[in-house]
Structure formats: structure tokens, C-alpha cells
Amino acid sequence: MDDAGLLRYSRQIMLPDVDMAGQEALSRSRVLIVGLGGLGSPAALYLAAAGIGTLVLADDDHVDLTNLQRQILHGTADVDRPKTASARDRLHALNPEPRIELINDRLQGDLLHEAAAAADVVLDGTDNFDTRFAVNAACVATGTPLISGAAIRLEGQLGVFRPDLDDGPCYACLFPPDADTPHETCSETGVLGPVVGVVGSLQATEAIRLITGFGTPATGRFTLWDARSGEWRSFTVARDPACQVCGTRG
């Protein structure tokens, strides 16, 4: 690392939990972010700022004026642009060092499997269960850690799933694909911008923690945050032997 890099990352290098070894691990890492909306925006910004080596950004949507209340990667001048292009420009303006790869197509099938297999960790910032289930299945198949976020109204959720560990549950252990789970969207019920900001920032923190190896591994931890009361609840998800996705693994 050159002098400019040492200066840029100095405040996190001085942390004993990160140090030079952790910074070098970040610079070698490859992170896939699925969805560049309210969750993917802060996650991508903090990961780029932290010095992730390669960020793979996947989103097939375009910036809409209604996005700007919470999707802080994008600005007014980006309306109608592909979110991936807007995100690339913003991230490189923040930090030109990370390599940024764009996937402008809907991430599914072989493309999703290949992207998950190549990543050290996957962040899911999407807003629909079909995509979440597909991303989870790809992470289970490839043994890639998954950090899942969700937010709606004044409520946030964060889940860390480790299919790379023998006892690690997956997203489907908590939310079975065949369950009759209500599907709500921000366009229908609304969402407070800072709520998605908090969850996306936590996703970035968990990714950094996993890559650098500090702290206790968050295997199957699921956290709920109620912004109305300011209360947090956290519990551990056990692996379900009968899970449709990971039950037959190992």
C-alpha cells in the first residue's frame, strides 16, 4: 500500500481489530451487492470508502425521482439513468481505488450462480421475496456468506447467514419459500429514509467484520429494529434439517 492509501484508510487501520492485515484483506476481497436502492446505497458507499478491492453492483433498474428520498447513491441529475452507472460514478468520486463491475441485467439463473460463486460475501438489498429466495439459494449452492437486509415503514431487519459453515442456517430456514408470507413494498406502505440507511450501514459493517475476521462470527443472527420505539431485538436462527434449500447440505 502506498502513502496515499495509508493516509486514506488510516483511521480504520489504527483500529486493533482491523490493522494492516485487515486492510489488506479488504483490498483483496470481492463483494457482490444485489440491489442499489435504499439498502445497497449506504452499503456500497461505506464498502467503497473502506477499500474493498472489487465491488460487483447488480441492478437492472433506472433511477426514479421517488428513489431520491432514501437511495443516496443517486442524485437528481441521475434520474432515468441506470442505477449501476449512477452508482459507479458516485463510488469512484468517493474512492477511485476499488474495481467496480456492473451487472445491468436481472440477476438470476447461471448469471446469479456465477456471481455468487466469485464473491467472498453477498449483500442482498432487494425488496421482493422471489429475488431474496433466488439469492439465498445461489449462496447456499456456492457456500457464500449472505448478509440480508430489509426495511419498510419504520422497521428494519438484518440477517447474517453462513452456508459456508456446517451448522450455518440459510434465509429459507427462517422464511420458507412455500410459506404464505405477506409481501409489502415501500411504494405501497412507505419507508423512512434513515431506516434503510441504518440497515444498509449495518450490512456494510457485517461484511467488513466477516472479511477482516474481527469479533464473534454472526452465524444465523437476525436483528429487528423498530424506529418508532428505538428498540432492537436480536435472535439466532437455527439450521432447519427439513429446509427446502439447505436441509440436504453436507
C-alpha atoms as an extended CHARMM CRD file, in Angstrom:
* protein
*
       250  EXT
         1         1  MET       CA              0.0000000000        0.0000000000        0.0000000000  PROA      1               0.0000000000
         2         2  ASP       CA              1.3480000000        3.4190000000       -0.9570000000  PROA      2               0.0000000000
         3         3  ASP       CA              1.4210000000        6.5240000000        1.2310000000  PROA      3               0.0000000000
         4         4  ALA       CA             -1.8620000000        7.8080000000       -0.1860000000  PROA      4               0.0000000000
         5         5  GLY       CA             -3.5800000000        4.5510000000        0.7150000000  PROA      5               0.0000000000
         6         6  LEU       CA             -2.1370000000        4.5980000000        4.2140000000  PROA      6               0.0000000000
         7         7  LEU       CA             -3.4700000000        8.1230000000        4.6510000000  PROA      7               0.0000000000
         8         8  ARG       CA             -6.9000000000        7.3530000000        3.1650000000  PROA      8               0.0000000000
         9         9  TYR       CA             -7.5030000000        4.3290000000        5.3910000000  PROA      9               0.0000000000
        10        10  SER       CA             -5.5230000000        5.4970000000        8.4190000000  PROA      10              0.0000000000
        11        11  ARG       CA             -8.4990000000        5.8750000000       10.7550000000  PROA      11              0.0000000000
        12        12  GLN       CA             -9.5390000000        2.2580000000       10.3450000000  PROA      12              0.0000000000
        13        13  ILE       CA             -6.0010000000        0.8630000000       10.1360000000  PROA      13              0.0000000000
        14        14  MET       CA             -5.3240000000        2.2620000000       13.5980000000  PROA      14              0.0000000000
        15        15  LEU       CA             -8.1310000000        0.0810000000       14.9710000000  PROA      15              0.0000000000
        16        16  PRO       CA             -6.5660000000       -3.0620000000       16.5090000000  PROA      16              0.0000000000
        17        17  ASP       CA             -9.4720000000       -5.0890000000       15.0920000000  PROA      17              0.0000000000
        18        18  VAL       CA             -8.5310000000       -4.0600000000       11.5500000000  PROA      18              0.0000000000
        19        19  ASP       CA             -4.8360000000       -3.0930000000       11.4550000000  PROA      19              0.0000000000
        20        20  MET       CA             -2.8160000000       -3.5290000000        8.2570000000  PROA      20              0.0000000000
        21        21  ALA       CA             -3.7110000000       -7.1970000000        7.9310000000  PROA      21              0.0000000000
        22        22  GLY       CA             -7.4110000000       -6.3850000000        7.8940000000  PROA      22              0.0000000000
        23        23  GLN       CA             -6.9440000000       -3.5510000000        5.4310000000  PROA      23              0.0000000000
        24        24  GLU       CA             -5.0520000000       -5.8350000000        3.0880000000  PROA      24              0.0000000000
        25        25  ALA       CA             -7.8240000000       -8.4300000000        3.4040000000  PROA      25              0.0000000000
        26        26  LEU       CA            -10.3610000000       -5.7710000000        2.4000000000  PROA      26              0.0000000000
        27        27  SER       CA             -8.2590000000       -4.8020000000       -0.6080000000  PROA      27              0.0000000000
        28        28  ARG       CA             -8.2070000000       -8.4420000000       -1.7770000000  PROA      28              0.0000000000
        29        29  SER       CA            -11.9190000000       -9.0420000000       -1.2560000000  PROA      29              0.0000000000
        30        30  ARG       CA            -14.7590000000       -9.2170000000       -3.7460000000  PROA      30              0.0000000000
        31        31  VAL       CA            -18.2570000000       -8.2110000000       -2.6370000000  PROA      31              0.0000000000
        32        32  LEU       CA            -21.4570000000       -8.6360000000       -4.6260000000  PROA      32              0.0000000000
        33        33  ILE       CA            -24.2290000000       -6.1360000000       -3.8780000000  PROA      33              0.0000000000
        34        34  VAL       CA            -27.6250000000       -7.1180000000       -5.2690000000  PROA      34              0.0000000000
        35        35  GLY       CA            -29.8570000000       -4.0630000000       -5.4620000000  PROA      35              0.0000000000
        36        36  LEU       CA            -28.6970000000       -0.4330000000       -5.4800000000  PROA      36              0.0000000000
        37        37  GLY       CA            -31.6760000000        1.1200000000       -3.7390000000  PROA      37              0.0000000000
        38        38  GLY       CA            -32.1290000000        2.2810000000       -0.1680000000  PROA      38              0.0000000000
        39        39  LEU       CA            -30.1090000000       -0.5770000000        1.3350000000  PROA      39              0.0000000000
        40        40  GLY       CA            -27.4830000000       -1.0120000000       -1.3530000000  PROA      40              0.0000000000
        41        41  SER       CA            -26.7450000000        2.7170000000       -1.4440000000  PROA      41              0.0000000000
        42        42  PRO       CA            -25.2010000000        3.1560000000        2.0320000000  PROA      42              0.0000000000
        43        43  ALA       CA            -23.7110000000       -0.3300000000        1.9330000000  PROA      43              0.0000000000
        44        44  ALA       CA            -21.8970000000        0.3950000000       -1.3310000000  PROA      44              0.0000000000
        45        45  LEU       CA            -20.7170000000        3.8160000000       -0.1610000000  PROA      45              0.0000000000
        46        46  TYR       CA            -19.2190000000        2.5090000000        3.0710000000  PROA      46              0.0000000000
        47        47  LEU       CA            -17.6380000000       -0.5380000000        1.4280000000  PROA      47              0.0000000000
        48        48  ALA       CA            -16.0700000000        1.5770000000       -1.3020000000  PROA      48              0.0000000000
        49        49  ALA       CA            -14.8120000000        4.0400000000        1.2940000000  PROA      49              0.0000000000
        50        50  ALA       CA            -13.3860000000        1.1710000000        3.3590000000  PROA      50              0.0000000000
        51        51  GLY       CA            -11.2320000000       -0.0300000000        0.4550000000  PROA      51              0.0000000000
        52        52  ILE       CA            -12.9590000000       -3.1830000000       -0.7790000000  PROA      52              0.0000000000
        53        53  GLY       CA            -10.9140000000       -4.4530000000       -3.7070000000  PROA      53              0.0000000000
        54        54  THR       CA            -13.7650000000       -5.3050000000       -6.0770000000  PROA      54              0.0000000000
        55        55  LEU       CA            -17.3980000000       -4.2830000000       -5.8340000000  PROA      55              0.0000000000
        56        56  VAL       CA            -19.8380000000       -6.0500000000       -8.1330000000  PROA      56              0.0000000000
        57        57  LEU       CA            -23.0280000000       -3.9920000000       -8.4800000000  PROA      57              0.0000000000
        58        58  ALA       CA            -26.1520000000       -5.7210000000       -9.7560000000  PROA      58              0.0000000000
        59        59  ASP       CA            -29.3800000000       -3.8850000000      -10.5950000000  PROA      59              0.0000000000
        60        60  ASP       CA            -31.4640000000       -3.7240000000      -13.7740000000  PROA      60              0.0000000000
        61        61  ASP       CA            -33.4890000000       -0.6690000000      -12.7190000000  PROA      61              0.0000000000
        62        62  HSD       CA            -33.2360000000        3.0270000000      -13.5850000000  PROA      62              0.0000000000
        63        63  VAL       CA            -33.1930000000        5.9450000000      -11.1600000000  PROA      63              0.0000000000
        64        64  ASP       CA            -36.6320000000        7.4170000000      -10.4730000000  PROA      64              0.0000000000
        65        65  LEU       CA            -37.4390000000       10.6970000000       -8.7440000000  PROA      65              0.0000000000
        66        66  THR       CA            -39.2440000000        8.7910000000       -5.9910000000  PROA      66              0.0000000000
        67        67  ASN       CA            -35.9920000000        6.9490000000       -5.1690000000  PROA      67              0.0000000000
        68        68  LEU       CA            -34.1020000000       10.0300000000       -4.0900000000  PROA      68              0.0000000000
        69        69  GLN       CA            -35.6670000000       10.3380000000       -0.6310000000  PROA      69              0.0000000000
        70        70  ARG       CA            -33.6420000000        7.3030000000        0.5100000000  PROA      70              0.0000000000
        71        71  GLN       CA            -31.3690000000        5.9820000000       -2.2610000000  PROA      71              0.0000000000
        72        72  ILE       CA            -28.3930000000        8.2130000000       -1.5080000000  PROA      72              0.0000000000
        73        73  LEU       CA            -26.1060000000        6.8070000000       -4.2030000000  PROA      73              0.0000000000
        74        74  HSD       CA            -28.1390000000        8.6980000000       -6.7900000000  PROA      74              0.0000000000
        75        75  GLY       CA            -28.8410000000       12.3730000000       -7.4060000000  PROA      75              0.0000000000
        76        76  THR       CA            -31.4120000000       14.4390000000       -9.2590000000  PROA      76              0.0000000000
        77        77  ALA       CA            -29.2220000000       14.5490000000      -12.3710000000  PROA      77              0.0000000000
        78        78  ASP       CA            -29.2340000000       10.7240000000      -12.4330000000  PROA      78              0.0000000000
        79        79  VAL       CA            -32.9870000000       10.3600000000      -12.9450000000  PROA      79              0.0000000000
        80        80  ASP       CA            -33.6400000000        7.8940000000      -15.8140000000  PROA      80              0.0000000000
        81        81  ARG       CA            -30.0170000000        6.6690000000      -15.7750000000  PROA      81              0.0000000000
        82        82  PRO       CA            -29.2500000000        3.0150000000      -14.9860000000  PROA      82              0.0000000000
        83        83  LYS       CA            -28.6900000000        2.6870000000      -11.2540000000  PROA      83              0.0000000000
        84        84  THR       CA            -25.4580000000        0.7850000000      -11.8810000000  PROA      84              0.0000000000
        85        85  ALA       CA            -23.9990000000        3.6620000000      -13.9110000000  PROA      85              0.0000000000
        86        86  SER       CA            -25.0790000000        6.2440000000      -11.3460000000  PROA      86              0.0000000000
        87        87  ALA       CA            -23.6280000000        4.1340000000       -8.5430000000  PROA      87              0.0000000000
        88        88  ARG       CA            -20.3060000000        3.6100000000      -10.3360000000  PROA      88              0.0000000000
        89        89  ASP       CA            -19.8450000000        7.3430000000      -10.8570000000  PROA      89              0.0000000000
        90        90  ARG       CA            -20.6980000000        8.1980000000       -7.2540000000  PROA      90              0.0000000000
        91        91  LEU       CA            -18.4650000000        5.4960000000       -5.7970000000  PROA      91              0.0000000000
        92        92  HSD       CA            -15.4870000000        6.3980000000       -7.9570000000  PROA      92              0.0000000000
        93        93  ALA       CA            -15.9440000000       10.0470000000       -6.9780000000  PROA      93              0.0000000000
        94        94  LEU       CA            -15.6980000000        8.9130000000       -3.3570000000  PROA      94              0.0000000000
        95        95  ASN       CA            -12.8220000000        6.4910000000       -3.8520000000  PROA      95              0.0000000000
        96        96  PRO       CA            -11.2280000000        5.7110000000       -7.2330000000  PROA      96              0.0000000000
        97        97  GLU       CA             -9.3380000000        2.6850000000       -5.9160000000  PROA      97              0.0000000000
        98        98  PRO       CA            -11.9280000000       -0.1390000000       -5.8380000000  PROA      98              0.0000000000
        99        99  ARG       CA            -12.5530000000       -2.0160000000       -9.0460000000  PROA      99              0.0000000000
       100       100  ILE       CA            -16.2450000000       -1.7390000000       -9.8910000000  PROA      100             0.0000000000
       101       101  GLU       CA            -18.0140000000       -4.2960000000      -12.0730000000  PROA      101             0.0000000000
       102       102  LEU       CA            -21.5700000000       -3.7330000000      -13.2650000000  PROA      102             0.0000000000
       103       103  ILE       CA            -24.3500000000       -6.2390000000      -13.9120000000  PROA      103             0.0000000000
       104       104  ASN       CA            -27.2120000000       -4.3920000000      -15.5910000000  PROA      104             0.0000000000
       105       105  ASP       CA            -29.3610000000       -7.4680000000      -16.1780000000  PROA      105             0.0000000000
       106       106  ARG       CA            -31.7170000000       -9.0950000000      -13.7000000000  PROA      106             0.0000000000
       107       107  LEU       CA            -29.5160000000      -11.3910000000      -11.6590000000  PROA      107             0.0000000000
       108       108  GLN       CA            -30.8880000000      -14.9010000000      -11.9930000000  PROA      108             0.0000000000
       109       109  GLY       CA            -30.0260000000      -18.4030000000      -13.1830000000  PROA      109             0.0000000000
       110       110  ASP       CA            -26.4510000000      -19.0970000000      -14.2170000000  PROA      110             0.0000000000
       111       111  LEU       CA            -25.5100000000      -15.4170000000      -14.0270000000  PROA      111             0.0000000000
       112       112  LEU       CA            -26.5520000000      -15.2840000000      -10.3740000000  PROA      112             0.0000000000
       113       113  HSD       CA            -24.8000000000      -18.5560000000       -9.5540000000  PROA      113             0.0000000000
       114       114  GLU       CA            -21.5500000000      -17.4080000000      -11.1590000000  PROA      114             0.0000000000
       115       115  ALA       CA            -21.6570000000      -14.0070000000       -9.4510000000  PROA      115             0.0000000000
       116       116  ALA       CA            -22.2730000000      -15.5620000000       -6.0290000000  PROA      116             0.0000000000
       117       117  ALA       CA            -19.5450000000      -18.1690000000       -6.5310000000  PROA      117             0.0000000000
       118       118  ALA       CA            -16.9840000000      -15.4910000000       -7.3760000000  PROA      118             0.0000000000
       119       119  ALA       CA            -17.7950000000      -13.3240000000       -4.3370000000  PROA      119             0.0000000000
       120       120  ASP       CA            -16.3750000000      -13.5060000000       -0.8280000000  PROA      120             0.0000000000
       121       121  VAL       CA            -19.6700000000      -12.2080000000        0.5360000000  PROA      121             0.0000000000
       122       122  VAL       CA            -23.0530000000      -11.2610000000       -0.9400000000  PROA      122             0.0000000000
       123       123  LEU       CA            -25.2080000000       -8.3620000000        0.2530000000  PROA      123             0.0000000000
       124       124  ASP       CA            -28.8920000000       -8.6300000000       -0.6250000000  PROA      124             0.0000000000
       125       125  GLY       CA            -30.5930000000       -5.2470000000       -0.7090000000  PROA      125             0.0000000000
       126       126  THR       CA            -33.5910000000       -6.2140000000       -2.8300000000  PROA      126             0.0000000000
       127       127  ASP       CA            -37.2210000000       -5.6350000000       -1.9490000000  PROA      127             0.0000000000
       128       128  ASN       CA            -39.0070000000       -8.7800000000       -3.0870000000  PROA      128             0.0000000000
       129       129  PHE       CA            -39.0700000000      -12.3340000000       -1.8110000000  PROA      129             0.0000000000
       130       130  ASP       CA            -38.5570000000      -14.0050000000       -5.2020000000  PROA      130             0.0000000000
       131       131  THR       CA            -35.1610000000      -12.3630000000       -5.6070000000  PROA      131             0.0000000000
       132       132  ARG       CA            -34.2390000000      -12.9390000000       -1.9610000000  PROA      132             0.0000000000
       133       133  PHE       CA            -35.0360000000      -16.6320000000       -2.2930000000  PROA      133             0.0000000000
       134       134  ALA       CA            -33.0080000000      -16.8820000000       -5.5090000000  PROA      134             0.0000000000
       135       135  VAL       CA            -30.0070000000      -15.0820000000       -3.9920000000  PROA      135             0.0000000000
       136       136  ASN       CA            -30.1660000000      -17.2870000000       -0.9050000000  PROA      136             0.0000000000
       137       137  ALA       CA            -30.3220000000      -20.4670000000       -2.9890000000  PROA      137             0.0000000000
       138       138  ALA       CA            -27.2970000000      -19.3410000000       -5.0100000000  PROA      138             0.0000000000
       139       139  CYS       CA            -25.3480000000      -18.5800000000       -1.8230000000  PROA      139             0.0000000000
       140       140  VAL       CA            -26.2130000000      -21.9910000000       -0.3760000000  PROA      140             0.0000000000
       141       141  ALA       CA            -25.1720000000      -23.7240000000       -3.5940000000  PROA      141             0.0000000000
       142       142  THR       CA            -21.8500000000      -21.8660000000       -3.7100000000  PROA      142             0.0000000000
       143       143  GLY       CA            -21.1800000000      -21.6970000000        0.0530000000  PROA      143             0.0000000000
       144       144  THR       CA            -21.0250000000      -17.8970000000        0.0040000000  PROA      144             0.0000000000
       145       145  PRO       CA            -21.8870000000      -15.8630000000        3.1340000000  PROA      145             0.0000000000
       146       146  LEU       CA            -25.0620000000      -13.8220000000        2.7400000000  PROA      146             0.0000000000
       147       147  ILE       CA            -25.9310000000      -10.5820000000        4.5270000000  PROA      147             0.0000000000
       148       148  SER       CA            -29.6000000000       -9.8590000000        4.0020000000  PROA      148             0.0000000000
       149       149  GLY       CA            -31.3050000000       -6.5490000000        4.7430000000  PROA      149             0.0000000000
       150       150  ALA       CA            -34.8800000000       -5.3180000000        4.5800000000  PROA      150             0.0000000000
       151       151  ALA       CA            -36.7550000000       -2.1840000000        5.6170000000  PROA      151             0.0000000000
       152       152  ILE       CA            -40.3050000000       -0.9190000000        5.3410000000  PROA      152             0.0000000000
       153       153  ARG       CA            -42.2570000000        1.8140000000        7.0940000000  PROA      153             0.0000000000
       154       154  LEU       CA            -40.3190000000        2.3530000000       10.3600000000  PROA      154             0.0000000000
       155       155  GLU       CA            -38.9740000000       -1.1850000000       10.6450000000  PROA      155             0.0000000000
       156       156  GLY       CA            -35.6280000000       -2.6720000000        9.6910000000  PROA      156             0.0000000000
       157       157  GLN       CA            -34.2720000000       -6.2290000000        9.5200000000  PROA      157             0.0000000000
       158       158  LEU       CA            -30.7560000000       -7.6190000000        9.2290000000  PROA      158             0.0000000000
       159       159  GLY       CA            -29.8040000000      -11.2660000000        8.7970000000  PROA      159             0.0000000000
       160       160  VAL       CA            -26.3710000000      -12.8810000000        8.5510000000  PROA      160             0.0000000000
       161       161  PHE       CA            -26.3370000000      -16.3770000000        7.0360000000  PROA      161             0.0000000000
       162       162  ARG       CA            -23.2610000000      -18.5850000000        6.6920000000  PROA      162             0.0000000000
       163       163  PRO       CA            -23.8200000000      -21.5300000000        4.3470000000  PROA      163             0.0000000000
       164       164  ASP       CA            -20.0340000000      -21.8900000000        4.3230000000  PROA      164             0.0000000000
       165       165  LEU       CA            -20.2630000000      -23.2520000000        7.8900000000  PROA      165             0.0000000000
       166       166  ASP       CA            -21.5340000000      -26.7480000000        8.6500000000  PROA      166             0.0000000000
       167       167  ASP       CA            -24.1430000000      -25.5570000000       11.1410000000  PROA      167             0.0000000000
       168       168  GLY       CA            -24.9750000000      -22.3280000000        9.3330000000  PROA      168             0.0000000000
       169       169  PRO       CA            -28.6620000000      -21.8120000000        8.5410000000  PROA      169             0.0000000000
       170       170  CYS       CA            -29.8700000000      -20.0620000000        5.4070000000  PROA      170             0.0000000000
       171       171  TYR       CA            -32.5060000000      -17.4250000000        4.7350000000  PROA      171             0.0000000000
       172       172  ALA       CA            -35.0290000000      -20.1250000000        3.8530000000  PROA      172             0.0000000000
       173       173  CYS       CA            -34.6830000000      -21.6900000000        7.3120000000  PROA      173             0.0000000000
       174       174  LEU       CA            -36.3480000000      -18.5270000000        8.6220000000  PROA      174             0.0000000000
       175       175  PHE       CA            -38.5560000000      -17.6740000000        5.6440000000  PROA      175             0.0000000000
       176       176  PRO       CA            -39.5290000000      -20.8810000000        3.7830000000  PROA      176             0.0000000000
       177       177  PRO       CA            -40.1890000000      -20.2070000000        0.0890000000  PROA      177             0.0000000000
       178       178  ASP       CA            -43.5280000000      -22.0260000000        0.2180000000  PROA      178             0.0000000000
       179       179  ALA       CA            -44.8260000000      -20.0660000000        3.2280000000  PROA      179             0.0000000000
       180       180  ASP       CA            -47.6350000000      -17.5860000000        2.7410000000  PROA      180             0.0000000000
       181       181  THR       CA            -45.5180000000      -14.5920000000        3.7020000000  PROA      181             0.0000000000
       182       182  PRO       CA            -47.1820000000      -11.1830000000        3.1770000000  PROA      182             0.0000000000
       183       183  HSD       CA            -45.3580000000       -9.1440000000        0.5510000000  PROA      183             0.0000000000
       184       184  GLU       CA            -45.3490000000       -5.3990000000        1.0490000000  PROA      184             0.0000000000
       185       185  THR       CA            -43.3720000000       -2.7860000000       -0.8280000000  PROA      185             0.0000000000
       186       186  CYS       CA            -42.2040000000        0.7150000000        0.0190000000  PROA      186             0.0000000000
       187       187  SER       CA            -44.2900000000        2.0710000000       -2.8720000000  PROA      187             0.0000000000
       188       188  GLU       CA            -47.3950000000        0.6980000000       -1.1590000000  PROA      188             0.0000000000
       189       189  THR       CA            -46.6840000000        1.4020000000        2.5110000000  PROA      189             0.0000000000
       190       190  GLY       CA            -43.8430000000        3.9520000000        2.5910000000  PROA      190             0.0000000000
       191       191  VAL       CA            -40.4890000000        3.9450000000        4.3560000000  PROA      191             0.0000000000
       192       192  LEU       CA            -38.4010000000        6.4280000000        6.3200000000  PROA      192             0.0000000000
       193       193  GLY       CA            -35.1010000000        7.1010000000        4.5450000000  PROA      193             0.0000000000
       194       194  PRO       CA            -32.7970000000        6.8440000000        7.5820000000  PROA      194             0.0000000000
       195       195  VAL       CA            -34.2520000000        3.4130000000        8.4130000000  PROA      195             0.0000000000
       196       196  VAL       CA            -32.9020000000        1.8790000000        5.2210000000  PROA      196             0.0000000000
       197       197  GLY       CA            -29.7170000000        3.8710000000        5.8020000000  PROA      197             0.0000000000
       198       198  VAL       CA            -29.1810000000        2.2360000000        9.1830000000  PROA      198             0.0000000000
       199       199  VAL       CA            -29.8050000000       -1.2690000000        7.8530000000  PROA      199             0.0000000000
       200       200  GLY       CA            -27.5710000000       -0.7710000000        4.7990000000  PROA      200             0.0000000000
       201       201  SER       CA            -24.8050000000        0.5930000000        7.0220000000  PROA      201             0.0000000000
       202       202  LEU       CA            -25.1020000000       -2.4630000000        9.2490000000  PROA      202             0.0000000000
       203       203  GLN       CA            -24.8340000000       -4.7020000000        6.1830000000  PROA      203             0.0000000000
       204       204  ALA       CA            -21.5640000000       -2.9820000000        5.2900000000  PROA      204             0.0000000000
       205       205  THR       CA            -20.3200000000       -3.3600000000        8.8670000000  PROA      205             0.0000000000
       206       206  GLU       CA            -21.0830000000       -7.0870000000        8.8890000000  PROA      206             0.0000000000
       207       207  ALA       CA            -19.3060000000       -7.5140000000        5.5480000000  PROA      207             0.0000000000
       208       208  ILE       CA            -16.1960000000       -5.7510000000        6.8530000000  PROA      208             0.0000000000
       209       209  ARG       CA            -16.3570000000       -7.7820000000       10.0520000000  PROA      209             0.0000000000
       210       210  LEU       CA            -16.5820000000      -11.0320000000        8.1250000000  PROA      210             0.0000000000
       211       211  ILE       CA            -13.7700000000      -10.1580000000        5.7050000000  PROA      211             0.0000000000
       212       212  THR       CA            -11.3370000000       -8.9180000000        8.3460000000  PROA      212             0.0000000000
       213       213  GLY       CA            -12.3240000000      -11.5900000000       10.8670000000  PROA      213             0.0000000000
       214       214  PHE       CA            -12.8070000000       -9.4390000000       13.9460000000  PROA      214             0.0000000000
       215       215  GLY       CA            -15.4500000000      -10.1470000000       16.5780000000  PROA      215             0.0000000000
       216       216  THR       CA            -17.6050000000      -13.2300000000       17.0310000000  PROA      216             0.0000000000
       217       217  PRO       CA            -18.9320000000      -14.7480000000       13.7850000000  PROA      217             0.0000000000
       218       218  ALA       CA            -22.6040000000      -13.8300000000       13.4040000000  PROA      218             0.0000000000
       219       219  THR       CA            -23.8950000000      -17.2160000000       12.3000000000  PROA      219             0.0000000000
       220       220  GLY       CA            -27.6330000000      -17.0930000000       11.7010000000  PROA      220             0.0000000000
       221       221  ARG       CA            -28.1610000000      -13.8950000000       13.6620000000  PROA      221             0.0000000000
       222       222  PHE       CA            -31.3210000000      -11.9780000000       12.8150000000  PROA      222             0.0000000000
       223       223  THR       CA            -31.9070000000       -8.4640000000       14.1290000000  PROA      223             0.0000000000
       224       224  LEU       CA            -35.1000000000       -6.3990000000       14.1430000000  PROA      224             0.0000000000
       225       225  TRP       CA            -35.2200000000       -2.6350000000       14.7010000000  PROA      225             0.0000000000
       226       226  ASP       CA            -38.3270000000       -0.5980000000       15.4230000000  PROA      226             0.0000000000
       227       227  ALA       CA            -37.5220000000        3.0460000000       14.6830000000  PROA      227             0.0000000000
       228       228  ARG       CA            -40.7850000000        4.1780000000       16.2940000000  PROA      228             0.0000000000
       229       229  SER       CA            -39.7310000000        2.9310000000       19.7240000000  PROA      229             0.0000000000
       230       230  GLY       CA            -35.9860000000        2.8470000000       19.0840000000  PROA      230             0.0000000000
       231       231  GLU       CA            -35.8640000000       -0.7530000000       20.2900000000  PROA      231             0.0000000000
       232       232  TRP       CA            -33.6820000000       -3.5460000000       18.9390000000  PROA      232             0.0000000000
       233       233  ARG       CA            -34.3420000000       -7.2760000000       19.1430000000  PROA      233             0.0000000000
       234       234  SER       CA            -31.9430000000       -9.9900000000       18.0780000000  PROA      234             0.0000000000
       235       235  PHE       CA            -32.1630000000      -13.7580000000       17.9540000000  PROA      235             0.0000000000
       236       236  THR       CA            -30.2950000000      -16.6730000000       16.4430000000  PROA      236             0.0000000000
       237       237  VAL       CA            -31.7890000000      -18.7710000000       13.6540000000  PROA      237             0.0000000000
       238       238  ALA       CA            -31.0680000000      -22.4980000000       13.9130000000  PROA      238             0.0000000000
       239       239  ARG       CA            -30.4640000000      -24.5270000000       10.8080000000  PROA      239             0.0000000000
       240       240  ASP       CA            -33.6230000000      -26.4120000000        9.8240000000  PROA      240             0.0000000000
       241       241  PRO       CA            -32.8200000000      -30.0210000000        8.8340000000  PROA      241             0.0000000000
       242       242  ALA       CA            -36.0250000000      -30.0190000000        6.7730000000  PROA      242             0.0000000000
       243       243  CYS       CA            -35.2020000000      -26.7600000000        4.9670000000  PROA      243             0.0000000000
       244       244  GLN       CA            -36.0720000000      -26.9680000000        1.2740000000  PROA      244             0.0000000000
       245       245  VAL       CA            -32.8490000000      -25.1720000000        0.3480000000  PROA      245             0.0000000000
       246       246  CYS       CA            -30.0930000000      -26.1880000000        2.7540000000  PROA      246             0.0000000000
       247       247  GLY       CA            -31.6030000000      -29.1770000000        4.5750000000  PROA      247             0.0000000000
       248       248  THR       CA            -29.7610000000      -31.7420000000        2.4680000000  PROA      248             0.0000000000
       249       249  ARG       CA            -26.4570000000      -29.8990000000        2.5270000000  PROA      249             0.0000000000
       250       250  GLY       CA            -23.4370000000      -31.6520000000        3.9780000000  PROA      250             0.0000000000
